[in-house]
Amino acid sequence: MGAALPLGEPAPADGLLPPQAAVGAADRAFGVYVHVPFCRVRCGYCDFNTYTSDELRGARQADYASQAIDEIRMSRRVLEASDVVARPAETVFFGGGTPTLLPAHDLVAMLGAIRDEIGLADGAEVTTEANPDSVTPESLAALAAAGFTRVSFGMQSAVPHVLAALDRTHDPERVPQVVAWARDSGLDVSIDLIYGTPGESLDDWRRSLEHAIAQQPDHLSAYALIVEEGTKLARQIRRGELAEPSDDLEADMYELADELLAAGGYDWYEVSNWSRGARHRSRHNLGYWRGDDWWGVGPGAHSHVGGVRWWNAKHPSAYAERLASGVSPAVGREVLDAATRETERVLLATRIHEGLEIASMQAGGRQAVAGLIADGLVDAKAALSGVLTLTRRGRLLADAVVRRLLDGEPVG
């Protein structure tokens, strides 16, 4: 299930990386992403590479931890053989799917393998995603004792009819309980929200924001709903059963989120992410936006080292078969050229509050800055100090700003 894998050249069976991957590796941070592709039910909007029990076709959740550990061990061998300097993981992120559908001891075992094979830096950030109905006080305590430092709860909404439209099954009133359990275990807490669901009003969204802020999480993410082709939600909209999300309403919702979160003591540091001060920013996600290196473990997981990007077999059965035969689970890869890397650098760096050094841009991009300031899309004070940082309006039009910086296209 999920979106198709990108086009690219076949990855070698031994997984070895081209020389480009090793260049400058010592200067880049390294992280590990572990994809746990299991869900109890499939949400109608979801296009991720996830599987319910009746979609596994021979794969078993009980076998997954040992398979992921096999890939973790392989990652060390591949990086060593490719002459990529060894670096301990500064961040680890278990995503999915619902990682906490696995027993806590499986997640602990995978983290242990990362610690043994790759190493964990002092003060490493270790996060797992979780649904509010997939944890207990005991499971959270076990994760914290093993070295997990954060849990990210997929709350999505506090409004029952919005959760129903998303096919989310948890009770929103459970969120305060699981946040308290996480706090008692010593874990930092992040809450994820989605806005723009068909039938969701601005008042509904305000209610969800206020409910989330009342839990006083360390970090909060708010993502606009994207209607992906092939999902149940897309079919419902196409049949006229649900209304397509409104761009204007979503813009109003984003502005409301930024206002309420700022009033609640949260600073934006990426277009869709806010935290209580810099200490609580997601260092793992910042690694993506800064173009650092990471190894993605699991079915369909993507990795990136030094401008080399690769991706694993999608289905858990195919992933397991490759590992069992001693073959790398990677099925495709691409080596990014200089122009593509520059485009991605601009695209990603403009999304974060620390911004993009204006002097590092191509001449056309530098010339576009004055116009972007005049249009209220770029912060003038930051630009005077040499950094391009988006205003709130600029965040709403971030993709258009990037096109202007790269191509000189006007922003609508």
C-alpha positions as CSV (number, residue, x, y, z in Angstrom):
1,M,0.0,0.0,0.0
2,G,1.1,3.6,-0.2
3,A,2.6,5.8,-2.8
4,A,4.7,4.2,-5.6
5,L,8.4,4.2,-5.1
6,P,10.3,6.8,-7.2
7,L,12.0,6.1,-10.4
8,G,15.7,5.5,-10.3
9,E,18.5,3.1,-11.2
10,P,18.5,-0.4,-9.6
11,A,20.4,-0.5,-6.3
12,P,23.3,-3.1,-6.2
13,A,22.6,-6.3,-4.4
14,D,25.4,-5.7,-1.9
15,G,24.1,-2.2,-1.1
16,L,27.5,-0.5,-1.6
17,L,27.4,3.2,-2.1
18,P,29.3,5.2,-4.8
19,P,32.3,7.3,-3.8
20,Q,30.2,10.5,-3.6
21,A,28.5,9.3,-0.4
22,A,31.8,9.4,1.5
23,V,32.7,13.0,0.6
24,G,32.4,15.3,3.6
25,A,30.6,12.7,5.7
26,A,32.5,13.7,8.8
27,D,30.9,17.2,8.7
28,R,27.3,15.9,8.5
29,A,25.1,14.6,11.3
30,F,23.8,11.0,11.1
31,G,20.4,9.8,12.0
32,V,18.4,6.5,11.8
33,Y,14.8,6.2,10.8
34,V,13.0,2.9,11.5
35,H,9.8,2.4,9.6
36,V,7.3,0.1,11.4
37,P,4.7,-0.5,8.6
38,F,1.8,-1.9,10.7
39,C,-1.6,-0.3,11.6
40,R,-4.6,-1.7,13.4
41,V,-6.9,0.0,10.8
42,R,-6.3,1.9,7.7
43,C,-7.2,5.6,8.0
44,G,-9.1,6.9,5.0
45,Y,-6.6,9.7,4.2
46,C,-3.4,7.7,4.6
47,D,-1.1,7.0,1.7
48,F,1.8,5.8,3.7
49,N,3.5,2.4,3.2
50,T,1.5,0.7,5.9
51,Y,-0.4,-2.6,6.3
52,T,-3.2,-4.0,8.4
53,S,-3.2,-7.6,9.4
54,D,-5.2,-8.8,6.3
55,E,-2.7,-7.0,3.9
56,L,0.5,-8.7,5.1
57,R,0.3,-11.7,2.8
58,G,2.7,-14.0,4.7
59,A,4.6,-11.4,6.6
60,R,4.3,-11.4,10.4
61,Q,4.5,-8.6,12.9
62,A,6.2,-10.9,15.3
63,D,9.1,-11.4,12.9
64,Y,9.7,-7.8,12.1
65,A,12.1,-6.7,14.9
66,S,14.6,-9.4,13.9
67,Q,14.4,-8.5,10.3
68,A,15.0,-4.8,11.0
69,I,17.9,-5.8,13.2
70,D,19.4,-7.7,10.2
71,E,19.2,-4.5,8.2
72,I,20.8,-2.4,11.0
73,R,23.7,-4.8,11.0
74,M,23.9,-4.7,7.3
75,S,24.0,-0.8,7.4
76,R,27.2,-0.9,9.4
77,R,28.9,-3.3,7.0
78,V,27.7,-1.2,3.9
79,L,28.9,2.1,5.3
80,E,32.3,0.6,6.3
81,A,32.8,-1.1,2.9
82,S,31.8,2.2,1.2
83,D,34.4,4.1,3.2
84,V,31.8,6.4,4.8
85,V,33.3,7.6,8.1
86,A,31.6,6.0,11.1
87,R,29.4,8.4,13.1
88,P,27.1,7.6,16.0
89,A,23.5,8.3,15.5
90,E,22.5,11.7,16.9
91,T,18.8,11.0,16.4
92,V,16.7,7.9,16.0
93,F,13.0,8.0,14.9
94,F,10.6,5.1,14.9
95,G,7.7,6.0,12.5
96,G,5.1,4.3,10.6
97,G,2.4,3.0,10.7
98,T,2.1,2.7,14.4
99,P,5.4,1.6,15.9
100,T,3.8,1.0,19.3
101,L,1.6,-1.7,17.9
102,L,4.8,-3.8,18.4
103,P,5.5,-4.8,22.0
104,A,7.9,-2.5,23.8
105,H,10.6,-5.1,23.9
106,D,10.7,-5.2,20.1
107,L,11.3,-1.5,19.9
108,V,13.9,-1.8,22.7
109,A,15.6,-4.6,20.8
110,M,15.8,-2.5,17.6
111,L,17.2,0.5,19.5
112,G,19.7,-1.8,21.2
113,A,20.9,-3.0,17.8
114,I,21.4,0.6,16.6
115,R,23.4,1.3,19.8
116,D,25.5,-1.8,19.3
117,E,26.1,-1.5,15.5
118,I,26.1,2.2,14.8
119,G,26.4,3.8,18.2
120,L,24.3,6.5,19.9
121,A,25.8,9.9,20.5
122,D,25.7,11.3,24.0
123,G,22.3,13.0,24.4
124,A,20.9,11.3,21.4
125,E,17.2,12.1,20.6
126,V,15.2,8.9,20.3
127,T,11.5,9.3,19.3
128,T,8.7,6.9,18.6
129,E,5.3,7.8,17.1
130,A,2.3,6.4,18.9
131,N,-1.5,6.4,18.7
132,P,-3.2,7.4,21.9
133,D,-4.8,3.9,22.1
134,S,-1.6,2.0,21.5
135,V,0.4,2.7,24.7
136,T,0.2,1.9,28.4
137,P,2.0,3.3,31.4
138,E,4.1,0.1,31.4
139,S,5.1,0.3,27.7
140,L,6.0,4.0,27.9
141,A,8.1,3.3,31.1
142,A,9.9,0.5,29.3
143,L,10.8,2.6,26.4
144,A,12.0,5.4,28.6
145,A,14.2,3.0,30.6
146,A,15.7,1.7,27.4
147,G,16.8,5.2,26.1
148,F,13.8,6.6,24.3
149,T,13.5,10.3,25.0
150,R,10.4,11.5,23.1
151,V,7.0,10.2,22.1
152,S,4.9,11.8,19.3
153,F,1.2,11.2,19.7
154,G,-1.1,11.2,16.6
155,M,-4.0,13.1,18.1
156,Q,-5.0,14.7,14.7
157,S,-8.2,16.3,16.2
158,A,-10.2,16.6,19.4
159,V,-13.5,16.7,17.5
160,P,-15.4,13.4,17.1
161,H,-16.9,14.0,13.6
162,V,-13.5,15.1,12.3
163,L,-11.8,12.0,13.7
164,A,-14.6,9.9,12.1
165,A,-14.0,11.5,8.7
166,L,-10.3,10.6,9.1
167,D,-11.2,7.0,10.2
168,R,-9.3,7.6,13.4
169,T,-10.4,5.2,16.2
170,H,-9.1,6.8,19.4
171,D,-11.1,8.7,22.0
172,P,-9.8,12.3,22.1
173,E,-10.4,12.3,25.8
174,R,-7.7,9.7,26.1
175,V,-5.0,12.2,25.0
176,P,-4.6,13.9,28.5
177,Q,-4.2,10.4,30.0
178,V,-1.4,9.2,27.7
179,V,0.4,12.6,27.9
180,A,0.4,12.2,31.7
181,W,1.8,8.6,31.4
182,A,4.5,9.8,29.1
183,R,5.4,12.7,31.5
184,D,5.5,10.3,34.4
185,S,8.0,8.1,32.4
186,G,10.3,11.1,31.8
187,L,9.5,11.3,28.1
188,D,9.2,14.6,26.1
189,V,5.8,14.8,24.4
190,S,4.9,15.9,20.9
191,I,1.3,16.1,19.5
192,D,0.5,15.8,15.8
193,L,-2.6,17.5,14.4
194,I,-4.2,17.6,10.9
195,Y,-6.3,20.4,9.6
196,G,-8.5,20.8,6.6
197,T,-10.5,17.6,7.0
198,P,-13.8,17.7,5.0
199,G,-16.5,19.0,7.2
200,E,-14.1,20.6,9.7
201,S,-14.9,24.2,10.6
202,L,-12.6,26.9,11.9
203,D,-14.3,26.5,15.3
204,D,-13.6,22.8,15.2
205,W,-10.0,23.5,14.5
206,R,-9.8,26.0,17.3
207,R,-11.2,23.4,19.6
208,S,-8.5,20.9,18.6
209,L,-5.8,23.4,19.0
210,E,-7.0,24.5,22.4
211,H,-7.3,20.9,23.5
212,A,-3.7,20.1,22.4
213,I,-2.2,23.3,23.9
214,A,-4.0,22.5,27.2
215,Q,-1.8,19.3,27.4
216,Q,1.3,21.5,27.4
217,P,3.3,19.3,25.1
218,D,6.9,20.2,24.4
219,H,6.3,20.2,20.6
220,L,3.4,20.3,18.3
221,S,3.0,19.6,14.5
222,A,0.1,20.8,12.4
223,Y,-0.2,19.5,8.9
224,A,-2.7,20.4,6.2
225,L,-4.6,17.4,5.0
226,I,-3.4,16.3,1.5
227,V,-5.9,14.2,-0.5
228,E,-3.8,11.5,-2.0
229,E,-5.0,9.6,-5.1
230,G,-5.9,6.0,-4.4
231,T,-7.1,6.6,-0.8
232,K,-10.6,6.1,0.5
233,L,-10.9,9.8,1.2
234,A,-10.1,10.6,-2.4
235,R,-12.8,8.2,-3.6
236,Q,-15.3,9.8,-1.2
237,I,-14.6,13.3,-2.5
238,R,-14.7,12.1,-6.1
239,R,-18.1,10.6,-5.5
240,G,-19.4,13.8,-3.8
241,E,-19.8,12.2,-0.4
242,L,-17.4,14.6,1.2
243,A,-16.4,18.2,0.2
244,E,-12.9,18.8,-1.0
245,P,-10.8,20.8,1.4
246,S,-10.8,24.6,0.8
247,D,-7.5,26.3,0.3
248,D,-8.8,29.5,1.8
249,L,-10.1,27.8,4.9
250,E,-6.8,25.9,5.3
251,A,-4.9,29.2,5.1
252,D,-7.2,30.6,7.9
253,M,-6.6,27.5,9.9
254,Y,-2.8,27.8,9.6
255,E,-2.9,31.4,10.7
256,L,-5.1,30.5,13.7
257,A,-2.7,27.8,14.6
258,D,0.3,30.1,14.5
259,E,-1.6,32.8,16.6
260,L,-2.8,30.4,19.3
261,L,0.5,28.5,19.5
262,A,2.5,31.7,19.8
263,A,0.2,32.9,22.5
264,G,0.7,29.5,24.2
265,G,4.5,29.9,24.3
266,Y,5.4,27.9,21.2
267,D,7.9,29.2,18.6
268,W,7.6,28.1,15.0
269,Y,10.8,26.6,13.7
270,E,9.6,24.9,10.5
271,V,6.5,25.6,8.5
272,S,4.4,22.9,10.2
273,N,6.2,22.6,13.5
274,W,6.3,24.6,16.8
275,S,8.2,23.9,20.1
276,R,8.6,25.4,23.5
277,G,12.0,26.8,22.8
278,A,14.9,25.5,20.7
279,R,15.6,22.6,23.1
280,H,12.4,20.9,22.2
281,R,12.7,21.1,18.4
282,S,12.7,17.8,16.6
283,R,16.4,17.3,15.9
284,H,15.7,14.3,13.7
285,N,13.4,16.2,11.4
286,L,15.8,19.2,11.4
287,G,18.4,16.7,10.0
288,Y,16.1,16.1,7.0
289,W,15.7,19.9,6.4
290,R,19.4,20.5,6.7
291,G,20.4,17.8,4.3
292,D,22.2,15.6,6.8
293,D,22.6,11.8,6.4
294,W,20.3,9.1,7.6
295,W,19.7,5.4,7.1
296,G,16.1,4.3,6.7
297,V,15.4,0.9,8.0
298,G,12.3,-1.1,7.0
299,P,10.0,-1.8,4.1
300,G,9.8,1.2,1.7
301,A,12.1,3.3,3.9
302,H,14.3,5.9,2.2
303,S,17.9,6.7,3.1
304,H,20.2,9.5,2.2
305,V,24.0,9.8,2.5
306,G,26.0,12.5,0.8
307,G,23.6,13.1,-2.1
308,V,23.0,9.4,-2.7
309,R,19.3,8.5,-2.0
310,W,18.0,4.9,-2.0
311,W,14.8,3.1,-1.0
312,N,13.9,-0.4,0.1
313,A,11.4,-3.0,-1.2
314,K,7.9,-1.8,-0.2
315,H,6.1,-4.9,1.0
316,P,7.1,-6.5,4.3
317,S,7.3,-9.9,2.6
318,A,9.6,-8.7,-0.2
319,Y,11.7,-6.9,2.3
320,A,12.0,-10.0,4.5
321,E,12.9,-12.2,1.6
322,R,15.7,-10.0,0.4
323,L,17.3,-9.9,3.9
324,A,16.8,-13.7,4.4
325,S,18.8,-14.3,1.2
326,G,21.6,-11.9,2.3
327,V,20.7,-9.3,-0.3
328,S,20.3,-5.6,0.5
329,P,16.7,-4.6,0.9
330,A,17.4,-1.5,-1.3
331,V,15.7,-1.9,-4.7
332,G,16.5,1.5,-6.3
333,R,18.6,4.6,-5.9
334,E,19.6,7.9,-7.4
335,V,22.7,10.0,-7.2
336,L,21.8,13.6,-7.0
337,D,23.7,16.0,-9.3
338,A,24.8,19.4,-8.1
339,A,21.8,21.2,-9.6
340,T,19.3,18.9,-7.8
341,R,21.2,19.2,-4.5
342,E,21.1,23.0,-4.8
343,T,17.4,23.0,-5.5
344,E,16.7,20.7,-2.5
345,R,18.9,22.8,-0.3
346,V,16.9,26.0,-1.1
347,L,13.6,24.1,-0.9
348,L,14.4,22.7,2.6
349,A,16.3,25.6,4.2
350,T,13.6,28.1,3.4
351,R,11.1,26.0,5.4
352,I,13.0,26.4,8.7
353,H,13.2,29.5,11.0
354,E,17.0,29.5,10.9
355,G,16.6,30.1,7.2
356,L,18.9,30.3,4.3
357,E,22.0,32.4,4.0
358,I,21.4,34.9,1.3
359,A,25.0,34.9,0.2
360,S,24.9,31.2,-0.4
361,M,22.2,31.5,-3.1
362,Q,22.7,31.9,-6.9
363,A,22.6,35.4,-8.2
364,G,19.0,35.1,-9.4
365,G,17.9,34.1,-6.0
366,R,19.7,36.9,-4.3
367,Q,18.1,39.4,-6.7
368,A,14.7,38.0,-5.9
369,V,14.9,38.8,-2.1
370,A,14.1,42.5,-2.4
371,G,10.8,41.7,-4.2
372,L,9.9,39.0,-1.7
373,I,10.4,41.5,1.2
374,A,8.2,44.0,-0.6
375,D,5.5,41.4,-1.0
376,G,5.6,40.6,2.7
377,L,6.9,37.1,2.2
378,V,10.4,37.4,3.7
379,D,11.4,38.9,7.0
380,A,13.1,42.2,6.3
381,K,15.1,42.4,9.6
382,A,16.5,38.9,9.1
383,A,17.4,39.7,5.5
384,L,19.4,42.7,6.7
385,S,21.4,40.3,8.8
386,G,22.0,38.1,5.7
387,V,19.4,35.3,6.3
388,L,16.2,34.6,4.3
389,T,13.4,33.8,6.8
390,L,9.8,33.5,5.8
391,T,7.0,35.6,7.4
392,R,3.7,34.0,8.3
393,R,2.4,34.9,4.9
394,G,5.6,33.5,3.3
395,R,5.0,30.2,5.1
396,L,1.6,30.0,3.5
397,L,3.2,30.5,0.1
398,A,6.5,28.6,0.8
399,D,6.5,26.6,-2.4
400,A,5.8,29.7,-4.5
401,V,8.6,31.5,-2.7
402,V,11.0,28.7,-3.6
403,R,10.0,28.9,-7.2
404,R,10.8,32.6,-7.2
405,L,14.2,32.0,-5.6
406,L,15.1,29.3,-8.1
407,D,13.4,30.5,-11.3
408,G,12.4,34.1,-10.8
409,E,8.7,33.2,-11.1
410,P,6.3,35.8,-9.6
411,V,4.5,34.8,-6.4
412,G,0.7,34.9,-6.6
